[in-house]
Amino acid sequence: MDQAEVLLIGGRAGVGKTTVGWEVSARLRDATVAHCVIEGDFMGQAHPAPDGDPRRRRITERNLTALWSNYTDLGYRRLIYTHTVSVLAENEGMFLRAMGANVRIVRVVLTASDATACERLTGRELGSELEQELEVSARKARVLDEQMPPDTVRVATDGRSVVDIAREVVSVSGWLASASR
């Protein structure tokens, strides 16, 4: 396989993107499907650079480009990328520039009710940012609902196991089927 492929896993804070991303990776490892994983939240952590600041976008893209170059030098062609708004069309250019114009992009947005997201964030955010995380999570859920491209697959997470959710996400990627050919 020469074509690069990226599985974008987006969704509001507290929906389980990182956990599902790692479970997707485990399922692919078990099937010996070569891939790499990047947690997008860490790609632009430079301060000060608030969300929307062009410096954050530039450093994120530069980091993605550098990491992807390292992975492709070692023969990797599939990437799992988790980040809240990675699925939005406004971010597509970054992946095309970093991974090549011929990259196949698969978009999945994980969804959860306000109650589920609140429960998960309350268990996770032990520091000073819980209230901010709850507010931003609700706002990003609205942005995703309004702006995600029509080819984005929604996967509900309420009341489901991580293994079950990951099974559905792997199915959407098509990577198990293409690996067995």
C-alpha positions, -999 to +999 in steps of 0.1 A: +000+000+000+015+033-011-013+057-005-013+073+029-045+070+050-056+089+081-083+079+105-095+111+122-112+105+155-129+137+167-156+146+193-162+168+223-141+166+254-151+136+275-164+115+246-135+090+248-113+099+217-080+090+232-092+058+249-110+047+217-079+056+196-057+033+217-083+005+215-085+009+177-047+006+177-049-026+199-074-041+174-052-033+145-021-046+163-039-079+169-046-081+132-010-071+123-021-040+105+008-015+104-002+019+117+009+047+140-011+069+165-008+106+172-028+123+200-034+157+184-039+175+217-001+173+222+009+186+188+003+223+195+009+227+233+029+259+232+020+288+254+009+315+250-010+305+220-048+303+226-071+282+204-075+299+171-040+316+173-022+311+140+010+301+159-008+271+174-020+260+139+015+264+125+033+245+152+007+217+151+011+213+113+049+215+116+049+188+143+025+166+123+046+170+092+078+161+110+063+130+128+046+118+096+079+121+077+096+100+104+069+074+102+069+072+064+107+068+064+100+036+083+073+024+059+041+034+077+012+046+056-017+045+081-023+071+109-048+073+137-051+109+147-073+119+177-083+155+183-116+173+191-121+191+158-097+172+135-127+160+114-136+196+103-131+205+067-110+235+078-083+211+090-082+190+058-055+211+043-031+204+072-034+167+066-030+171+028+002+192+032+016+170+060+008+136+045+005+142+007-022+154-016-033+118-023-040+110+014-073+091+021-091+107+049-116+088+071-136+110+095-153+096+127-168+118+153-176+102+186-207+115+203-220+116+239-248+132+257-241+162+280-247+140+310-222+114+298-196+139+289-200+156+323-197+123+342-165+114+323-149+148+326-157+150+363-139+117+368-109+129+347-104+166+355-090+166+390-073+200+387-086+235+383-101+232+348-133+212+352-157+241+347-138+253+317-136+218+302-174+214+306-181+247+289-156+241+260-170+205+256-205+217+251-194+245+227-172+221+206-201+196+204-222+224+188-194+233+164-190+197+153-228+193+148-229+224+127-197+221+107-186+185+103-184+174+066-212+151+054-188+121+050-181+121+087-194+090+105-210+095+138-204+069+165-224+071+197-205+063+229-232+065+256-236+033+275-212+014+252-179-004+260-147+010+245-141-024+228-175-021+211-170+015+200-135+007+187-149-023+167-172+001+149-145+027+143-122+000+129-150-012+106-155+024+093-118+027+085-118-004+062-083-012+073-090-048+084-107-056+051-079-040+030-052-057+050-066-092+043-065-087+005 
